[in-house]
Amino acid sequence: MKDFFRKIASIALAFIMVFSTMSFSVDMHYCGDHLVDFSLYDKVDTCMMKAEMTKTSSSCEVMEMEMDCCTDVEVVVEGQDDLKISFDQLTFDQQVFVASFVFTYISRFEGFDKDVVPFKDYAPPPLIRDVQILDQTFLI
């Protein structure tokens, strides 16, 4: 259960990291109050009224007024760019803390041999008398 929550937390942090650094732009083209074109990461197509004006070459004032009502809206969401930490601005005390933290963290995972017996070179003490038999105390 603990591993499950750890995996969920790591995936959530990865998504937060990706979405906080991602930048994108949304372009929208309105003619009057109506959305004509919508685009992510790209420029929108301009209003078709402009193309009709050049093809017909008529200088009608009604067409010119309709062309003025078209607007382009661009929404830009900037991501973070300052994620790289510069370690040259750390004070001496901070450098000592980082070095000691890394050393203790790495040494935490160094394992010991499981077959190490620290008293294998020593002989057991001599048995002078058997106290349990002398006192006649037995565990039953």
DRENPAKOL-150175 format. One record per atom (N, C-alpha, C, O): z, x, y; residue number from 1; atom name. Coordinates in steps of 0.1 Angstrom, whole numbers, padded with zeros to 4 digits. Layout:
BEGIN
((Z,X,Y),NUM,CA)
...
***
This chain:
BEGIN
((0000,0008,-0012),1,N)
((0000,0000,0000),1,CA)
((0000,0009,0013),1,C)
((-0006,0006,0023),1,O)
((0007,0020,0012),2,N)
((0008,0029,0023),2,CA)
((-0006,0036,0025),2,C)
((-0010,0037,0037),2,O)
((-0012,0039,0015),3,N)
((-0026,0045,0016),3,CA)
((-0036,0035,0022),3,C)
((-0045,0039,0029),3,O)
((-0034,0022,0018),4,N)
((-0043,0012,0023),4,CA)
((-0042,0011,0039),4,C)
((-0052,0010,0046),4,O)
((-0029,0011,0044),5,N)
((-0028,0010,0058),5,CA)
((-0032,0023,0065),5,C)
((-0037,0022,0076),5,O)
((-0031,0034,0058),6,N)
((-0035,0047,0064),6,CA)
((-0050,0047,0066),6,C)
((-0056,0051,0076),6,O)
((-0057,0041,0055),7,N)
((-0072,0041,0056),7,CA)
((-0076,0031,0067),7,C)
((-0086,0034,0074),7,O)
((-0070,0020,0068),8,N)
((-0073,0010,0079),8,CA)
((-0071,0016,0093),8,C)
((-0079,0015,0101),8,O)
((-0060,0023,0094),9,N)
((-0057,0029,0107),9,CA)
((-0067,0040,0110),9,C)
((-0071,0042,0122),9,O)
((-0071,0048,0101),10,N)
((-0081,0059,0103),10,CA)
((-0095,0053,0106),10,C)
((-0102,0058,0115),10,O)
((-0099,0042,0100),11,N)
((-0111,0036,0103),11,CA)
((-0111,0030,0117),11,C)
((-0121,0031,0124),11,O)
((-0100,0023,0120),12,N)
((-0099,0018,0134),12,CA)
((-0099,0028,0145),12,C)
((-0106,0026,0155),12,O)
((-0093,0040,0142),13,N)
((-0093,0050,0152),13,CA)
((-0107,0056,0153),13,C)
((-0111,0060,0164),13,O)
((-0114,0057,0142),14,N)
((-0128,0062,0143),14,CA)
((-0137,0053,0151),14,C)
((-0145,0057,0159),14,O)
((-0135,0040,0149),15,N)
((-0143,0030,0157),15,CA)
((-0139,0031,0172),15,C)
((-0148,0030,0180),15,O)
((-0127,0032,0175),16,N)
((-0123,0033,0189),16,CA)
((-0129,0046,0195),16,C)
((-0133,0046,0206),16,O)
((-0129,0057,0187),17,N)
((-0135,0069,0193),17,CA)
((-0150,0068,0195),17,C)
((-0155,0072,0205),17,O)
((-0157,0061,0186),18,N)
((-0171,0060,0187),18,CA)
((-0174,0051,0199),18,C)
((-0183,0054,0207),18,O)
((-0167,0039,0200),19,N)
((-0171,0030,0211),19,CA)
((-0166,0034,0224),19,C)
((-0171,0030,0234),19,O)
((-0156,0043,0225),20,N)
((-0152,0048,0238),20,CA)
((-0161,0059,0243),20,C)
((-0161,0061,0255),20,O)
((-0168,0066,0235),21,N)
((-0177,0076,0239),21,CA)
((-0191,0071,0240),21,C)
((-0200,0079,0245),21,O)
((-0194,0060,0235),22,N)
((-0208,0055,0235),22,CA)
((-0211,0049,0249),22,C)
((-0203,0041,0255),22,O)
((-0223,0052,0254),23,N)
((-0227,0046,0267),23,CA)
((-0241,0038,0264),23,C)
((-0249,0042,0256),23,O)
((-0243,0028,0271),24,N)
((-0255,0020,0270),24,CA)
((-0258,0013,0283),24,C)
((-0249,0012,0292),24,O)
((-0270,0008,0284),25,N)
((-0274,0000,0295),25,CA)
((-0281,-0013,0291),25,C)
((-0288,-0013,0281),25,O)
((-0279,-0023,0299),26,N)
((-0285,-0036,0296),26,CA)
((-0293,-0040,0308),26,C)
((-0288,-0040,0319),26,O)
((-0306,-0042,0306),27,N)
((-0315,-0046,0317),27,CA)
((-0319,-0061,0315),27,C)
((-0322,-0065,0304),27,O)
((-0318,-0068,0326),28,N)
((-0321,-0083,0326),28,CA)
((-0331,-0086,0337),28,C)
((-0329,-0080,0348),28,O)
((-0340,-0094,0335),29,N)
((-0350,-0098,0345),29,CA)
((-0349,-0113,0347),29,C)
((-0351,-0121,0337),29,O)
((-0346,-0118,0359),30,N)
((-0344,-0132,0362),30,CA)
((-0356,-0136,0371),30,C)
((-0359,-0129,0380),30,O)
((-0361,-0148,0368),31,N)
((-0370,-0154,0377),31,CA)
((-0363,-0167,0382),31,C)
((-0362,-0177,0374),31,O)
((-0358,-0167,0394),32,N)
((-0350,-0178,0398),32,CA)
((-0336,-0177,0392),32,C)
((-0330,-0167,0392),32,O)
((-0333,-0188,0385),33,N)
((-0320,-0188,0377),33,CA)
((-0322,-0186,0362),33,C)
((-0313,-0187,0355),33,O)
((-0335,-0184,0358),34,N)
((-0338,-0183,0344),34,CA)
((-0339,-0169,0339),34,C)
((-0346,-0161,0346),34,O)
((-0333,-0166,0328),35,N)
((-0335,-0152,0322),35,CA)
((-0348,-0152,0315),35,C)
((-0351,-0159,0306),35,O)
((-0357,-0143,0320),36,N)
((-0370,-0141,0314),36,CA)
((-0371,-0130,0304),36,C)
((-0377,-0132,0293),36,O)
((-0364,-0119,0306),37,N)
((-0365,-0108,0297),37,CA)
((-0351,-0101,0296),37,C)
((-0344,-0100,0306),37,O)
((-0348,-0095,0285),38,N)
((-0335,-0089,0282),38,CA)
((-0338,-0077,0273),38,C)
((-0345,-0078,0264),38,O)
((-0331,-0065,0277),39,N)
((-0334,-0053,0269),39,CA)
((-0322,-0045,0269),39,C)
((-0315,-0043,0279),39,O)
((-0319,-0039,0257),40,N)
((-0309,-0029,0256),40,CA)
((-0316,-0015,0255),40,C)
((-0326,-0014,0248),40,O)
((-0310,-0005,0262),41,N)
((-0315,0009,0261),41,CA)
((-0329,0011,0266),41,C)
((-0335,0022,0265),41,O)
((-0335,0001,0272),42,N)
((-0349,0002,0276),42,CA)
((-0351,-0006,0289),42,C)
((-0342,-0013,0293),42,O)
((-0362,-0003,0296),43,N)
((-0365,-0011,0308),43,CA)
((-0372,-0024,0304),43,C)
((-0379,-0025,0294),43,O)
((-0369,-0034,0312),44,N)
((-0374,-0047,0309),44,CA)
((-0388,-0048,0315),44,C)
((-0392,-0041,0324),44,O)
((-0396,-0058,0309),45,N)
((-0409,-0060,0314),45,CA)
((-0408,-0067,0327),45,C)
((-0399,-0076,0329),45,O)
((-0417,-0064,0337),46,N)
((-0416,-0070,0350),46,CA)
((-0421,-0085,0349),46,C)
((-0427,-0089,0339),46,O)
((-0420,-0092,0359),47,N)
((-0424,-0106,0360),47,CA)
((-0439,-0107,0358),47,C)
((-0446,-0099,0364),47,O)
((-0443,-0117,0351),48,N)
((-0457,-0119,0349),48,CA)
((-0464,-0125,0361),48,C)
((-0477,-0124,0362),48,O)
((-0457,-0129,0371),49,N)
((-0463,-0134,0383),49,CA)
((-0470,-0123,0391),49,C)
((-0480,-0125,0397),49,O)
((-0465,-0111,0390),50,N)
((-0471,-0100,0397),50,CA)
((-0484,-0097,0391),50,C)
((-0494,-0094,0398),50,O)
((-0485,-0097,0377),51,N)
((-0498,-0095,0371),51,CA)
((-0508,-0106,0374),51,C)
((-0520,-0103,0376),51,O)
((-0503,-0118,0375),52,N)
((-0512,-0129,0378),52,CA)
((-0518,-0127,0393),52,C)
((-0529,-0131,0395),52,O)
((-0509,-0122,0402),53,N)
((-0514,-0120,0415),53,CA)
((-0525,-0110,0416),53,C)
((-0534,-0112,0424),53,O)
((-0524,-0099,0408),54,N)
((-0534,-0089,0409),54,CA)
((-0547,-0094,0402),54,C)
((-0558,-0090,0407),54,O)
((-0546,-0102,0392),55,N)
((-0558,-0107,0385),55,CA)
((-0566,-0117,0394),55,C)
((-0578,-0116,0394),55,O)
((-0559,-0126,0400),56,N)
((-0566,-0137,0407),56,CA)
((-0570,-0133,0421),56,C)
((-0579,-0138,0427),56,O)
((-0563,-0123,0426),57,N)
((-0565,-0118,0440),57,CA)
((-0565,-0129,0450),57,C)
((-0572,-0128,0461),57,O)
((-0558,-0140,0448),58,N)
((-0557,-0150,0458),58,CA)
((-0544,-0147,0466),58,C)
((-0534,-0144,0460),58,O)
((-0545,-0149,0479),59,N)
((-0533,-0147,0487),59,CA)
((-0526,-0160,0491),59,C)
((-0525,-0163,0503),59,O)
((-0522,-0167,0481),60,N)
((-0515,-0179,0483),60,CA)
((-0501,-0177,0487),60,C)
((-0494,-0169,0480),60,O)
((-0496,-0183,0497),61,N)
((-0482,-0181,0502),61,CA)
((-0472,-0186,0492),61,C)
((-0461,-0181,0491),61,O)
((-0476,-0196,0484),62,N)
((-0467,-0201,0474),62,CA)
((-0464,-0191,0463),62,C)
((-0452,-0189,0459),62,O)
((-0474,-0183,0459),63,N)
((-0472,-0173,0449),63,CA)
((-0463,-0162,0454),63,C)
((-0455,-0156,0447),63,O)
((-0465,-0158,0467),64,N)
((-0457,-0147,0473),64,CA)
((-0442,-0152,0473),64,C)
((-0433,-0143,0471),64,O)
((-0440,-0164,0476),65,N)
((-0426,-0169,0477),65,CA)
((-0419,-0169,0463),65,C)
((-0408,-0166,0462),65,O)
((-0427,-0173,0453),66,N)
((-0422,-0173,0440),66,CA)
((-0419,-0158,0435),66,C)
((-0410,-0156,0427),66,O)
((-0427,-0149,0439),67,N)
((-0424,-0135,0435),67,CA)
((-0412,-0129,0441),67,C)
((-0405,-0121,0435),67,O)
((-0408,-0134,0453),68,N)
((-0396,-0129,0459),68,CA)
((-0383,-0134,0452),68,C)
((-0373,-0128,0454),68,O)
((-0384,-0145,0444),69,N)
((-0372,-0150,0438),69,CA)
((-0369,-0143,0425),69,C)
((-0359,-0145,0419),69,O)
((-0377,-0133,0420),70,N)
((-0375,-0126,0408),70,CA)
((-0365,-0114,0411),70,C)
((-0367,-0107,0421),70,O)
((-0356,-0112,0402),71,N)
((-0346,-0101,0404),71,CA)
((-0344,-0093,0391),71,C)
((-0345,-0099,0380),71,O)
((-0342,-0081,0392),72,N)
((-0338,-0072,0380),72,CA)
((-0324,-0068,0381),72,C)
((-0319,-0064,0392),72,O)
((-0316,-0070,0370),73,N)
((-0302,-0067,0370),73,CA)
((-0300,-0057,0359),73,C)
((-0305,-0058,0348),73,O)
((-0294,-0046,0363),74,N)
((-0291,-0035,0353),74,CA)
((-0276,-0033,0352),74,C)
((-0269,-0030,0362),74,O)
((-0271,-0034,0340),75,N)
((-0256,-0032,0338),75,CA)
((-0255,-0019,0329),75,C)
((-0261,-0018,0318),75,O)
((-0248,-0009,0335),76,N)
((-0247,0004,0328),76,CA)
((-0232,0006,0324),76,C)
((-0224,0005,0333),76,O)
((-0229,0008,0312),77,N)
((-0216,0011,0307),77,CA)
((-0216,0026,0303),77,C)
((-0222,0030,0294),77,O)
((-0208,0034,0311),78,N)
((-0207,0048,0309),78,CA)
((-0196,0051,0299),78,C)
((-0185,0045,0299),78,O)
((-0199,0060,0289),79,N)
((-0189,0065,0280),79,CA)
((-0181,0077,0285),79,C)
((-0184,0082,0296),79,O)
((-0171,0081,0278),80,N)
((-0163,0093,0282),80,CA)
((-0171,0105,0279),80,C)
((-0177,0106,0268),80,O)
((-0170,0115,0288),81,N)
((-0176,0128,0285),81,CA)
((-0166,0139,0285),81,C)
((-0170,0150,0282),81,O)
((-0154,0136,0289),82,N)
((-0144,0147,0290),82,CA)
((-0134,0148,0278),82,C)
((-0122,0148,0279),82,O)
((-0140,0148,0266),83,N)
((-0132,0148,0254),83,CA)
((-0129,0162,0249),83,C)
((-0119,0164,0241),83,O)
((-0136,0172,0254),84,N)
((-0133,0186,0250),84,CA)
((-0121,0191,0258),84,C)
((-0121,0191,0271),84,O)
((-0111,0195,0251),85,N)
((-0099,0201,0258),85,CA)
((-0101,0216,0260),85,C)
((-0104,0223,0251),85,O)
((-0098,0220,0272),86,N)
((-0100,0234,0275),86,CA)
((-0086,0241,0273),86,C)
((-0076,0237,0279),86,O)
((-0085,0250,0264),87,N)
((-0073,0257,0260),87,CA)
((-0070,0269,0269),87,C)
((-0059,0275,0268),87,O)
((-0078,0272,0279),88,N)
((-0076,0283,0288),88,CA)
((-0066,0279,0299),88,C)
((-0061,0287,0306),88,O)
((-0063,0266,0300),89,N)
((-0054,0261,0310),89,CA)
((-0040,0259,0305),89,C)
((-0032,0253,0313),89,O)
((-0037,0262,0293),90,N)
((-0024,0261,0288),90,CA)
((-0015,0272,0293),90,C)
((-0019,0283,0294),90,O)
((-0002,0268,0295),91,N)
((0008,0278,0299),91,CA)
((0012,0285,0287),91,C)
((0009,0282,0276),91,O)
((0020,0296,0289),92,N)
((0025,0304,0278),92,CA)
((0034,0296,0269),92,C)
((0033,0297,0257),92,O)
((0043,0288,0275),93,N)
((0052,0280,0267),93,CA)
((0044,0270,0258),93,C)
((0047,0268,0246),93,O)
((0033,0264,0263),94,N)
((0025,0255,0255),94,CA)
((0018,0262,0244),94,C)
((0016,0257,0233),94,O)
((0013,0274,0247),95,N)
((0006,0282,0237),95,CA)
((0016,0286,0225),95,C)
((0012,0285,0214),95,O)
((0029,0289,0229),96,N)
((0039,0292,0219),96,CA)
((0041,0280,0210),96,C)
((0043,0281,0198),96,O)
((0042,0268,0217),97,N)
((0045,0256,0209),97,CA)
((0034,0253,0200),97,C)
((0036,0249,0188),97,O)
((0021,0254,0204),98,N)
((0010,0251,0196),98,CA)
((0009,0261,0184),98,C)
((0007,0257,0173),98,O)
((0012,0274,0187),99,N)
((0011,0284,0176),99,CA)
((0022,0281,0166),99,C)
((0020,0282,0154),99,O)
((0034,0278,0170),100,N)
((0045,0275,0161),100,CA)
((0043,0262,0153),100,C)
((0046,0261,0141),100,O)
((0037,0252,0160),101,N)
((0035,0240,0153),101,CA)
((0024,0242,0142),101,C)
((0026,0237,0131),101,O)
((0014,0249,0145),102,N)
((0003,0252,0135),102,CA)
((0009,0260,0123),102,C)
((0006,0257,0112),102,O)
((0017,0270,0126),103,N)
((0022,0278,0116),103,CA)
((0031,0270,0106),103,C)
((0030,0271,0094),103,O)
((0040,0262,0112),104,N)
((0049,0254,0103),104,CA)
((0042,0243,0096),104,C)
((0045,0240,0085),104,O)
((0031,0237,0102),105,N)
((0023,0227,0095),105,CA)
((0016,0233,0083),105,C)
((0015,0227,0073),105,O)
((0010,0245,0085),106,N)
((0003,0251,0074),106,CA)
((0012,0256,0063),106,C)
((0009,0254,0051),106,O)
((0024,0261,0067),107,N)
((0033,0266,0057),107,CA)
((0039,0255,0049),107,C)
((0045,0257,0038),107,O)
((0039,0243,0054),108,N)
((0044,0231,0047),108,CA)
((0037,0229,0034),108,C)
((0043,0224,0025),108,O)
((0024,0231,0034),109,N)
((0016,0228,0022),109,CA)
((0014,0240,0013),109,C)
((0007,0238,0003),109,O)
((0021,0251,0015),110,N)
((0020,0262,0006),110,CA)
((0029,0259,-0006),110,C)
((0041,0256,-0004),110,O)
((0024,0258,-0018),111,N)
((0032,0255,-0030),111,CA)
((0038,0267,-0036),111,C)
((0034,0278,-0034),111,O)
((0048,0264,-0044),112,N)
((0055,0274,-0052),112,CA)
((0051,0273,-0066),112,C)
((0046,0262,-0071),112,O)
((0052,0284,-0074),113,N)
((0049,0283,-0088),113,CA)
((0060,0275,-0095),113,C)
((0072,0276,-0092),113,O)
((0056,0267,-0104),114,N)
((0065,0258,-0111),114,CA)
((0073,0265,-0122),114,C)
((0083,0261,-0126),114,O)
((0068,0277,-0126),115,N)
((0074,0284,-0137),115,CA)
((0084,0295,-0132),115,C)
((0087,0304,-0140),115,O)
((0087,0295,-0120),116,N)
((0096,0305,-0115),116,CA)
((0110,0302,-0119),116,C)
((0116,0291,-0115),116,O)
((0117,0311,-0126),117,N)
((0131,0310,-0130),117,CA)
((0138,0321,-0123),117,C)
((0136,0333,-0127),117,O)
((0146,0318,-0113),118,N)
((0152,0329,-0105),118,CA)
((0163,0337,-0113),118,C)
((0166,0348,-0109),118,O)
((0169,0331,-0124),119,N)
((0179,0338,-0131),119,CA)
((0175,0343,-0145),119,C)
((0184,0345,-0154),119,O)
((0162,0345,-0147),120,N)
((0158,0349,-0160),120,CA)
((0161,0364,-0164),120,C)
((0162,0367,-0176),120,O)
((0164,0372,-0154),121,N)
((0167,0386,-0156),121,CA)
((0182,0388,-0158),121,C)
((0186,0399,-0161),121,O)
((0190,0378,-0157),122,N)
((0205,0379,-0158),122,CA)
((0209,0374,-0171),122,C)
((0204,0364,-0177),122,O)
((0220,0381,-0177),123,N)
((0226,0376,-0190),123,CA)
((0237,0366,-0186),123,C)
((0242,0366,-0176),123,O)
((0239,0357,-0196),124,N)
((0250,0347,-0193),124,CA)
((0264,0354,-0194),124,C)
((0265,0365,-0200),124,O)
((0274,0348,-0187),125,N)
((0287,0355,-0187),125,CA)
((0293,0354,-0201),125,C)
((0290,0345,-0209),125,O)
((0301,0364,-0205),126,N)
((0307,0365,-0218),126,CA)
((0317,0353,-0220),126,C)
((0324,0350,-0211),126,O)
((0317,0348,-0232),127,N)
((0326,0337,-0235),127,CA)
((0339,0343,-0242),127,C)
((0338,0347,-0253),127,O)
((0349,0343,-0234),128,N)
((0362,0350,-0239),128,CA)
((0369,0340,-0248),128,C)
((0374,0344,-0259),128,O)
((0371,0328,-0244),129,N)
((0378,0318,-0252),129,CA)
((0371,0304,-0249),129,C)
((0366,0302,-0238),129,O)
((0372,0295,-0258),130,N)
((0366,0282,-0257),130,CA)
((0377,0273,-0252),130,C)
((0385,0269,-0260),130,O)
((0376,0269,-0239),131,N)
((0387,0262,-0233),131,CA)
((0388,0248,-0238),131,C)
((0399,0242,-0239),131,O)
((0376,0242,-0242),132,N)
((0376,0228,-0247),132,CA)
((0383,0227,-0260),132,C)
((0391,0217,-0263),132,O)
((0382,0237,-0269),133,N)
((0388,0236,-0282),133,CA)
((0403,0239,-0280),133,C)
((0411,0233,-0287),133,O)
((0407,0249,-0271),134,N)
((0421,0252,-0269),134,CA)
((0428,0240,-0264),134,C)
((0440,0237,-0268),134,O)
((0423,0233,-0254),135,N)
((0429,0221,-0248),135,CA)
((0427,0209,-0256),135,C)
((0433,0198,-0253),135,O)
((0418,0209,-0266),136,N)
((0414,0197,-0274),136,CA)
((0409,0186,-0266),136,C)
((0414,0174,-0267),136,O)
((0400,0189,-0256),137,N)
((0394,0178,-0248),137,CA)
((0379,0177,-0252),137,C)
((0372,0187,-0250),137,O)
((0376,0166,-0257),138,N)
((0362,0164,-0262),138,CA)
((0356,0152,-0255),138,C)
((0363,0142,-0254),138,O)
((0344,0153,-0252),139,N)
((0337,0141,-0246),139,CA)
((0331,0133,-0258),139,C)
((0323,0138,-0266),139,O)
((0334,0120,-0258),140,N)
((0329,0112,-0269),140,CA)
((0319,0102,-0263),140,C)
((0314,0093,-0270),140,O)
***
